[in-house]
Structures are given as structure tokens and as C-alpha cells.
Amino acid sequence: MNRGYWRHWPAALRYRQLSSSSSFDTIVLCVENVLVNLNDERRIAMSLPEVTEEPHFEHTSFRVRGRIFATAPPDGGHLHIFVADEDRESALLMEPGFIDKLLWGGKVRGLRVALRRAKMPVVARLLKKAWLRRAPKALAATVRASERA
């Protein structure tokens, strides 16, 4: 297992603040307003353990051991993330500006994220929750344990 998968995340996700002695103190860095595009989303998803990217009808899908946890339509402007019901409802309440319900077969199946308006840390958190939900229990437990250490 790749224990250092977080190292491949964009720097904006790894570093929460700049030091006061930074030479860039005139630049305002707001992590939450980093623009997200499909390549950022792909890099985050693919950095998670045992993820593959495969076609799914006209979409691209991200899978862990064959189980889909996210898809992206060909337009590149949206991401579909399949999280648990409680995570879906809290995300809809907290981020209504770029997250909508994803209807599939007449039922709400996940979240539809408008990437051009999305906040990168929110997308990363949702992708990880979806991955944890779809990953085999032993693999998910290993990742959770390595994060606590």
C-alpha cells in the first residue's frame, strides 16, 4: 500500500497556512477559493490507494477494486461523487453554491459538484469519504490507521 498517498495532493490541500516570515506575505492565499478542474480532481482521486480510472458509458469513473466512488461527465465541468446519505445531506447544507443532488434513475444517488465553483479542500474531503465508503473494509481500516499514526 502507498502510505504516502497524501504527498501527491495539490500543495493547497497539504499546507494550511503560510508562515509570517514568508517572502510571499503580500500575496493573499485563500485555500478555499483555489479553482478546481478535472485534472486536480483526477490527481486527488488517483492518489488514493488502489484507485483505477476506467470508462463508464460516456463518463470516466474512479474505482477502488472495481467499485465506483466517483464519475466525471465528458464536459469536464462537473464531478459526481457517491457518498453516504449523511455526508450528502451535510455537504448540501454546507456548500449549496457548488454542490447539488445527483439524480440517477429517479433517486438521489450522490452529489453533483460544479468544479469551476468548487472549493478544493471540500472536493478532496468528499472524494476521500466516497473512497472510504466503497473501499474494502480491510483496506479502508489500514488507511484510517495510517492517518492516526
N, C-alpha and C positions, 0 to 999 in steps of 0.2 A: 504494500500500500504506500502511496505517496503522502507521507506525513506533512510535507511542506507545501501542500496544495495552495495554501493561502498566499504564498510568495508570488504567485502568478496573477493575483488580483491587481487591478489598477492601483497605483500608488494612492489615489484619493480615498480608497477604501481602507488602506492599511495605516495611514497616518492621520490621526485625529486633529492635530493642531501643529502650528508652526511655533518654534521657539521664539522668544522675544529678541534673541540675538541674531535672528535670521537676516541675511542680506536682502531678502525679499520683503522686508517689513512694509514697504509701500504698496505691495500687492495684496488685495483682499482675496483670501481663499475661502470660498464657501463650499464645503464638500457636498452639501445637499443640492446645490444647483449645478453640479457637473452634468453636462449633457450626456445622455446615454444613447448609443447607437447599437445596431445589431452586432457589430464586431466586439464591443465591450461586453455585451450580454453573452456572446459566444465564448469569449475568453473566461468569463466568470464561470459559466456552466461547465466548460471543458476542464477547468482547474479542479473540479470536484472529483473524488476518486471513482474510477471505473466508468466514466461517462463516455458515451459514444454519440456522435451526431449522425443521424440517418434520415433518409427521406420518409415522409409520412403524407401520402397523397401529394398535394401540391405544396405542402408545408415542409419545413425542416423540423426535425424533432431531436430532443436531447433525452437520452435514456441512460438509466443505470441498470445494468444487467438485463437489458431488453425492455424495461418498464419506463414508459414515457412520463417525464415530470414537467416538460415544457415544450412548446412548439412555437414556431415563428412563421407567419404567413410570408409569401414571396414579396410583399410590398416593402418589407424591412422596417416598417414604422411601428409595428406592434409586436408584442410578445404575449403568448398565452401561458400562464403558469397555473399548474394544478396543485393547489394547496388544500389543506383540511378546511372544513367548514368554518371553524372558529378563527383560523388565520385569515380566511377570505373575508369574513364579516368585519374583523378589526381593521384590515387593510382598506376596505371600502369606506369605513368611517374616518380613518386617519388620513387618507390620501385621495379624496374624491377628485382632485384636479387631473389625475392621470391614470387612475385605476377604475375600471368598470367591471361589471359582472360579465362572465363569458358564458353565453348560452350555447349549448350544444345538444341537439336532439330535444329541444324544448325545455331543458333543465339547466340550472346553473351548475356548471362543471368546474369553474375555476375563475381566474382573473384575466382580464384583457388589459395590458399595460401599454399606454401610448408612450413609446420610448423617447420621442422628442421633447416631452414634458416631464419625463420621469426623473426621480432622484436616484442616483446610482446606489447609495447605501440601501435604499428601500428595495430596489430590484435585486441586489445581491442577497439581502436577507430573505426575500421571498423565494428566490431560486434555491437557496440552501434549505429552507423549510420544505419545499416541494421535493428536493432530493432526499432529505431525511425521511420523508413520508413514503417514498417509493423504493428506497434502497432496502436490500435485505436487512433484517434486524441485526444480525451479527456485524455487518459492515457499518451500519449506522451507529451501533454501540461503540465500535472501535474508533470512529471519528469523534463521537462525543467524548470518549475517554481521553483521546489525544488533545482535545481542546482544553480539558480541565487541567491537564498536566502543565 
